[in-house]
Amino acid sequence: MLKDAQTSANEFEWQVNVADEKKYDEINRQYGSYLIEDQRIALRKMLKELADLVVKSCNKFDNKVLDIATGMGTFVLPLAERTSADTLIVGTDIDEKPLRGAMSKAKKAHISDKLSLVVTDAKHMSFMNNSFSTISSNFGFNNIPETVLAFKECARVLEPEGNVIFSSLWFNENSESARLAEERNLAQITSEVRLRKTLKQAELVVDWIEEAYSGVWPHNPMDLLPVEGDAYAHVIVQARRIS
């Protein structure tokens, strides 16, 4: 556990004990019930593309990945299924409970030897400089207040020319979602302009951005953002450290 009680005091905390397998499965089923079919299809496609890109980066470098805001392992579990036997995926989250649930699932799938799960604040990571050639995240950066600090940490632990590959959530600047994100200090990457500015501040350069899906957010009480009825987009981003 690499989390400081003082600096991380106001971070997100899981209220449900998803370390329990029944609770883990129940949360997944409940969340899926709020998605429309188009969303389910788009999310599956996006996860596959994100995994393809991370695997490609792994193959180019050293088969070692740092994942930010891993949560219940929605991304790292299928990623581990697709990577070579010598891959190491270091998953991180601010809360221990979802990581325990993810590891339980990994053990059942016989992929736990590829995973090392660490409780840490992405803004204050206890990894050495230049430790990773690939960093990934599946919407995780959208959930980190003062997001630029997390990207600065990524730039610090990333090797020169290493890749940061992640999915992100965008919405319109004048929407209720934008207002709420600003209020919660979660608005630093919620549009292309904001994202490019934040990455530049962290000394990361954008290679490309691809829109994966866009639509209007349905009723979903399990997500703070976007707000029901607001237009939104899911994008995939690849950036690299400025050498």
Summary of the structure (lengths in Angstrom):
residues: 243
radius of gyration: 16.8
end to end distance: 30.4
largest distance: 46.9
contacts: 794
relative contact order: 0.16
helix: 38%
strand: 26%
